[in-house]
Amino acid sequence: MLDEQAKKTMLRKIPHGLYICGVKDGEEMNGFTASWVMQASFEPPLIVNCVKNNSISHEMIKKSGVFAISFLEAGQKDLAAQFFKPKRRVGNKFEEVEFYEGAETGCPIINDSLGYVECKVVGTVEKGDHTVYVGEVIGSGIHRQGEPLLLETTGWQYGG
């Protein structure tokens, strides 16, 4: 028997960073706060990025086959919060955020981040309410040194 409260409590103990995932499909750009991201392979360099199935960004990644992950610094909770709400509710999330388009993917990368990776999708797992996009890292860069923003330090919870 599955103890729902125990499941929720334990799944929320899995540590997560907070990132901004930039996506692009044609001329349209979007971004969202991602927390279910991790490295999956050294060679080739792979990461997994879990994206909510009913989001605009999910469809954009599915169509374009690319995404970029900007790594946020501890203390950038407000920046992460700007990208939580769906585009259909808030419009252009990049309107007041400085970014540039990645050289490999054209996806938006946050200037004021620790750095980034650009990925091309090489696999997907479509189960449950999120799709696992497996991305091969095809570009990367460092903007500055610093400690990463962690979900647990924000007081927010996304899991369970």
C-alpha positions in Angstrom: 0.0 0.0 0.0 1.3 3.5 -0.9 1.3 5.9 2.0 0.5 9.1 0.2 2.0 11.4 2.9 5.2 9.4 3.2 5.6 9.4 -0.6 5.1 13.2 -0.7 7.5 13.8 2.2 10.2 11.6 0.8 10.0 12.8 -2.8 10.4 16.4 -1.5 13.7 15.4 0.1 15.3 14.9 -3.3 17.6 17.9 -3.7 17.1 20.1 -6.8 18.7 23.2 -8.3 16.6 26.0 -9.9 17.3 26.9 -13.5 15.7 28.9 -16.3 15.1 26.8 -19.3 15.1 28.9 -22.5 13.2 27.6 -25.5 12.7 28.7 -29.1 10.5 27.6 -31.9 11.0 29.8 -35.0 10.8 33.4 -33.9 8.9 32.6 -30.7 10.8 32.4 -27.4 9.8 31.4 -23.9 11.4 30.4 -20.7 10.4 28.6 -17.5 11.8 27.8 -14.1 13.0 24.2 -14.1 14.0 22.1 -11.1 13.8 18.5 -12.4 17.2 18.7 -14.2 20.3 16.5 -13.8 23.3 15.2 -15.6 22.8 11.7 -17.1 26.0 10.8 -19.0 29.6 11.9 -19.4 30.1 10.7 -22.9 28.2 11.9 -24.7 27.4 14.7 -22.3 23.7 14.3 -21.5 21.3 16.0 -19.2 17.6 15.2 -18.5 15.1 18.0 -18.3 11.5 17.2 -17.1 8.9 19.5 -18.6 5.2 19.7 -17.8 3.2 18.2 -20.6 0.5 20.9 -20.9 2.9 23.8 -21.1 3.7 26.0 -24.1 7.4 25.3 -23.6 6.8 21.5 -23.8 5.4 21.9 -27.3 8.2 24.3 -28.3 10.9 21.8 -27.3 9.0 19.0 -29.0 8.9 21.0 -32.3 12.3 22.6 -32.2 14.3 19.8 -30.6 16.5 22.2 -28.6 16.6 24.0 -25.2 19.1 25.9 -23.1 19.6 25.8 -19.3 20.7 29.0 -17.5 22.2 28.2 -14.1 20.9 30.6 -11.4 23.0 31.9 -8.5 22.0 31.6 -4.8 20.1 34.8 -4.1 18.3 34.9 -7.5 15.0 33.6 -6.1 13.2 36.7 -7.6 14.5 35.9 -11.1 13.3 32.3 -10.7 9.9 33.5 -9.6 9.5 35.6 -12.8 9.6 32.5 -14.9 7.1 30.4 -12.8 3.9 31.6 -14.3 2.7 30.3 -17.7 3.3 32.5 -20.8 -0.4 32.6 -21.6 -1.0 34.4 -18.3 2.0 36.8 -18.2 3.1 37.3 -21.8 6.8 37.9 -22.6 8.8 36.8 -19.6 12.0 38.1 -21.2 10.7 41.6 -21.6 12.6 42.9 -18.5 15.4 40.3 -18.4 18.6 40.7 -20.3 19.4 37.6 -22.4 21.1 36.6 -25.6 20.4 33.8 -28.1 22.7 30.8 -27.8 25.1 30.3 -30.7 24.2 26.6 -31.0 20.4 26.6 -30.5 19.2 30.1 -30.7 17.5 29.6 -27.4 17.4 32.5 -24.8 20.2 32.5 -22.2 20.1 34.7 -19.2 23.0 37.2 -19.0 22.8 37.4 -15.2 23.3 33.7 -14.6 26.3 31.6 -13.6 26.5 30.1 -17.0 24.6 27.8 -19.3 24.4 24.7 -21.4 22.7 24.4 -24.8 21.1 21.0 -25.7 19.7 19.2 -28.6 17.0 16.6 -27.8 18.2 13.1 -28.4 15.5 11.2 -26.5 12.2 11.5 -24.7 10.1 9.6 -22.2 6.5 10.6 -22.3 5.0 9.2 -19.1 2.9 10.8 -16.4 2.3 14.6 -16.3 5.9 15.6 -17.3 8.0 14.5 -20.3 11.7 13.6 -19.7 13.7 15.3 -22.5 17.2 13.9 -22.8 19.4 16.6 -24.1 23.0 16.3 -25.5 25.0 19.2 -24.4 26.2 20.9 -27.7 27.3 24.3 -26.2 28.2 25.8 -22.8 29.7 28.8 -21.2 30.5 30.3 -17.8 29.5 33.9 -17.0 30.9 34.0 -13.4 31.6 32.0 -10.3 29.1 31.5 -7.5 26.9 29.1 -5.6 23.9 27.6 -7.4 20.3 28.4 -6.4 18.7 25.4 -4.7 15.0 24.8 -4.4 15.3 24.0 -0.7 16.8 27.4 0.2 13.8 29.2 -1.3 11.1 27.8 0.9 9.3 26.6 -2.2 8.3 22.9 -2.8 7.9 21.3 -6.2 7.6 17.6 -5.8 5.7 14.9 -4.0 
